[in-house]
Amino acid sequence: GELKHAEKSEREGESCAMPKQKKAPKWYPTEDGVGKKDLTKTLKKSKTAKLRSSITAGTVLILLAGRFKGKRVVFLKQLESGLLLVTGPFKVNGVPLRRVNQAYVIATSTKIDVSGVDTSGISDVPDAKTKKHFFSRVTATEAKGDDEGVFVAAAESKKAGLSEERKTMQAKVDAAVLASVEKTPMMKDYLKSRFSLQKGQHPHLMKF
């Protein structure tokens, strides 16, 4: 009698067990029939952003965001990524060679002749071997000269900085841009000045 009762209890327990629920997927297709692989292929085929007609080589731009917000810079060329290559020049207003998104700049009607500026060595396409490009920061190891031990040196070893190639190119580009800037009266003072809006001024009504 006890054996039959135990078998009956086992069968009842199996029948009452909750069915295992399937784990919800982490990714859902936005449309029927569109898979994750199709989306990946679409992203890889994305084209470089079209450059605005108001932005040409030598155009003075006003930066609207970032560390140098309000600064005026000189546009040099559009990089492979679609970003804009600009310079202050650095000796004039402190803005170095950098990449900016054209969505965050105002193109002015002021232009500088940059035909003599060589930017062929500047690219933001990563190298196949090193996986780095012109704008990649280098990591220098700081060594300690005293007997504080290897542990201190290892803790303070990684510090990002600019590569020698970037420093050399900055000086080369700025020299060519400055030669053109100095030919135009008041241009250096114009690039030094920071753009700002006063009370009652509306940017959409202003002519740059």
C-alpha positions as a printed NumPy array, in Angstrom:
array([[  0.   ,   0.   ,   0.   ],
       [  2.838,   2.392,   0.834],
       [  4.618,   1.632,  -2.495],
       [  1.479,   2.403,  -4.546],
       [  0.985,   5.606,  -2.585],
       [  4.596,   6.704,  -3.296],
       [  4.231,   5.989,  -7.053],
       [  0.971,   7.926,  -7.127],
       [  2.641,  10.909,  -5.392],
       [  5.493,  10.871,  -7.958],
       [  3.065,  10.928, -10.887],
       [  1.085,  13.785,  -9.339],
       [  4.33 ,  15.724,  -8.729],
       [  5.425,  15.299, -12.351],
       [  2.046,  16.433, -13.669],
       [  2.049,  19.522, -11.405],
       [  5.632,  20.593, -12.322],
       [  5.782,  23.996, -14.04 ],
       [  6.941,  23.852, -17.693],
       [ 10.306,  25.515, -18.437],
       [  9.909,  28.956, -19.958],
       [ 12.084,  29.98 , -22.908],
       [ 14.456,  32.879, -22.287],
       [ 13.404,  36.052, -24.073],
       [ 15.729,  37.005, -26.96 ],
       [ 18.023,  40.015, -26.489],
       [ 17.409,  41.331, -29.996],
       [ 14.145,  41.826, -31.853],
       [ 13.859,  42.615, -35.594],
       [ 12.241,  45.978, -36.314],
       [ 10.407,  44.572, -39.337],
       [  9.147,  41.154, -40.316],
       [ 11.724,  39.21 , -42.277],
       [ 14.663,  41.486, -41.358],
       [ 17.448,  39.593, -39.588],
       [ 20.467,  40.705, -37.591],
       [ 22.831,  39.774, -40.407],
       [ 20.963,  41.985, -42.866],
       [ 21.243,  44.939, -40.468],
       [ 25.002,  44.413, -40.088],
       [ 25.491,  44.433, -43.849],
       [ 23.489,  47.649, -44.111],
       [ 25.647,  49.388, -41.5  ],
       [ 28.873,  48.362, -43.224],
       [ 27.674,  49.842, -46.501],
       [ 26.984,  53.285, -44.986],
       [ 28.465,  56.065, -47.119],
       [ 30.52 ,  59.083, -46.081],
       [ 28.383,  62.088, -45.142],
       [ 27.953,  64.57 , -47.983],
       [ 29.826,  67.818, -47.401],
       [ 27.668,  70.929, -47.174],
       [ 27.953,  73.227, -50.181],
       [ 28.817,  76.168, -47.894],
       [ 31.956,  74.379, -46.647],
       [ 34.935,  74.421, -48.995],
       [ 38.698,  74.282, -48.468],
       [ 39.797,  77.421, -46.603],
       [ 36.357,  78.296, -45.191],
       [ 36.439,  79.775, -41.686],
       [ 34.115,  77.776, -39.423],
       [ 32.704,  78.513, -35.971],
       [ 32.726,  75.547, -33.572],
       [ 29.442,  75.086, -31.703],
       [ 30.36 ,  72.276, -29.312],
       [ 33.261,  70.667, -27.518],
       [ 36.323,  71.984, -25.761],
       [ 36.856,  74.818, -28.268],
       [ 33.23 ,  75.962, -28.483],
       [ 32.954,  79.463, -29.963],
       [ 36.407,  79.352, -31.581],
       [ 36.976,  80.137, -35.253],
       [ 38.933,  77.566, -37.246],
       [ 40.075,  77.001, -40.839],
       [ 38.632,  74.035, -42.73 ],
       [ 41.256,  72.003, -44.603],
       [ 39.52 ,  68.89 , -45.979],
       [ 36.952,  66.169, -45.316],
       [ 38.432,  62.961, -43.931],
       [ 37.532,  59.393, -44.914],
       [ 35.238,  59.076, -41.89 ],
       [ 33.2  ,  62.084, -43.052],
       [ 34.52 ,  64.333, -40.274],
       [ 36.081,  67.713, -41.049],
       [ 39.792,  68.393, -40.599],
       [ 40.314,  71.868, -39.116],
       [ 43.079,  73.924, -37.499],
       [ 43.11 ,  77.206, -35.528],
       [ 45.93 ,  77.619, -36.418],
       [ 47.282,  76.531, -33.035],
       [ 49.67 ,  79.496, -32.719],
       [ 46.811,  81.937, -33.319],
       [ 43.946,  80.713, -31.131],
       [ 45.146,  77.465, -29.541],
       [ 43.049,  75.084, -31.665],
       [ 45.21 ,  72.199, -32.945],
       [ 44.592,  69.883, -35.886],
       [ 41.391,  68.08 , -34.975],
       [ 38.311,  66.366, -36.373],
       [ 34.842,  67.887, -36.024],
       [ 31.375,  66.911, -37.159],
       [ 29.9  ,  69.302, -39.721],
       [ 26.615,  69.244, -37.784],
       [ 28.328,  71.256, -35.019],
       [ 29.842,  74.09 , -37.061],
       [ 28.661,  77.337, -38.659],
       [ 30.184,  78.051, -42.05 ],
       [ 31.077,  81.714, -42.528],
       [ 31.543,  83.6  , -45.789],
       [ 35.197,  84.264, -44.874],
       [ 37.764,  82.163, -46.725],
       [ 41.529,  81.697, -46.67 ],
       [ 43.708,  80.393, -49.475],
       [ 44.911,  76.949, -48.363],
       [ 46.1  ,  75.705, -51.756],
       [ 49.676,  75.61 , -50.426],
       [ 48.767,  73.442, -47.402],
       [ 49.762,  69.763, -47.736],
       [ 47.422,  67.476, -45.775],
       [ 48.064,  64.285, -47.768],
       [ 49.674,  62.628, -44.74 ],
       [ 46.598,  63.107, -42.528],
       [ 44.045,  60.283, -42.466],
       [ 41.733,  58.704, -39.879],
       [ 41.719,  55.248, -41.467],
       [ 43.33 ,  52.767, -39.014],
       [ 46.49 ,  51.006, -40.167],
       [ 46.008,  47.298, -40.936],
       [ 48.866,  46.248, -38.622],
       [ 48.924,  48.737, -35.759],
       [ 45.159,  49.476, -35.794],
       [ 46.038,  53.152, -35.223],
       [ 45.636,  56.287, -37.33 ],
       [ 46.932,  59.861, -37.357],
       [ 44.672,  60.983, -34.49 ],
       [ 45.371,  57.978, -32.216],
       [ 47.042,  58.919, -28.956],
       [ 50.267,  57.206, -27.933],
       [ 50.928,  55.718, -24.49 ],
       [ 54.282,  56.627, -22.981],
       [ 55.919,  54.784, -20.078],
       [ 57.229,  57.014, -17.32 ],
       [ 60.243,  55.441, -15.608],
       [ 61.317,  56.281, -12.084],
       [ 65.014,  56.962, -11.513],
       [ 65.066,  56.303,  -7.758],
       [ 64.67 ,  53.098,  -5.73 ],
       [ 60.914,  53.354,  -5.166],
       [ 60.491,  50.054,  -6.956],
       [ 58.964,  48.692, -10.108],
       [ 55.454,  48.819,  -8.65 ],
       [ 55.363,  52.624,  -8.566],
       [ 56.626,  52.855, -12.14 ],
       [ 54.018,  50.358, -13.324],
       [ 51.209,  52.239, -11.596],
       [ 52.154,  55.516, -13.302],
       [ 53.198,  54.04 , -16.64 ],
       [ 50.252,  54.776, -18.922],
       [ 49.767,  58.389, -19.946],
       [ 48.234,  59.348, -23.267],
       [ 49.898,  61.988, -25.406],
       [ 50.406,  63.202, -28.976],
       [ 52.615,  61.312, -31.401],
       [ 55.723,  62.94 , -32.881],
       [ 54.148,  62.602, -36.326],
       [ 51.178,  64.689, -35.216],
       [ 53.38 ,  67.379, -33.645],
       [ 55.493,  67.645, -36.81 ],
       [ 52.435,  67.818, -39.052],
       [ 50.882,  70.5  , -36.815],
       [ 53.906,  72.755, -37.247],
       [ 54.035,  72.116, -40.995],
       [ 50.329,  72.824, -41.602],
       [ 50.243,  75.879, -39.323],
       [ 53.23 ,  77.442, -41.075],
       [ 51.452,  77.212, -44.435],
       [ 48.118,  78.472, -43.075],
       [ 49.767,  81.359, -41.175],
       [ 51.523,  82.507, -44.359],
       [ 48.099,  82.877, -45.976],
       [ 46.508,  84.458, -42.886],
       [ 49.144,  87.182, -42.662],
       [ 48.426,  88.264, -46.244],
       [ 44.9  ,  89.329, -45.24 ],
       [ 44.598,  92.402, -42.978],
       [ 42.87 ,  91.797, -39.611],
       [ 42.487,  88.071, -40.36 ],
       [ 44.648,  87.017, -37.403],
       [ 42.566,  89.125, -34.999],
       [ 39.39 ,  87.694, -36.532],
       [ 40.551,  84.117, -35.897],
       [ 41.6  ,  85.013, -32.351],
       [ 38.171,  86.399, -31.439],
       [ 35.624,  84.038, -29.888],
       [ 32.08 ,  83.936, -31.238],
       [ 29.273,  84.662, -28.768],
       [ 25.694,  85.878, -28.838],
       [ 24.462,  88.929, -26.957],
       [ 20.949,  89.471, -25.632],
       [ 18.501,  90.011, -28.483],
       [ 20.737,  88.471, -31.157],
       [ 19.271,  85.606, -33.198],
       [ 21.706,  83.36 , -35.127],
       [ 19.142,  82.414, -37.798],
       [ 18.831,  86.107, -38.713],
       [ 22.592,  86.728, -38.825],
       [ 24.828,  86.609, -41.872],
       [ 28.174,  84.958, -41.212]])
